[in-house]
Amino acid sequence: DFDGKGRDIVEKALNRKYFCPEIKRIRKLQEQFGYSLWEVDTSVGAMELVLKDTFGSIIRISDTYLIINDISGNRYVIPDVSALDRKSYRKIELYL
C-alpha cells in the first residue's frame, strides 16, 4: 500500500528484521558432538552455520523449499533443493 519513499523505508526495515540469505551451495557439512557445521555459499557470500538438532533445524515448507535455522536464530532458505548442484544435494540429502 506504500509508495515511493515510504515503501523503501518499510522494505529496508523488513529486510533487516527478516534477513534470510539464500543458500546457493553447500561446500562442507559435518556432524560433531550433536551439532552440524556447515560451510555454505549464499546470496550474500560465504558463511559458516552451526545447527543443533539438524533434523529439527531444517523446516520443509514444500517438497523443494527449505528454511534452515542456526543456533544464533538466523534463518537461511533453499528455495529449490533440487536445483542445488549434485555435491551440495548429496550433503543435505540425509536430512531431507
Order of alpha helices (4+ residues) and beta strands (2+ residues): alpha-beta-beta-beta-alpha-beta-beta-beta-alpha
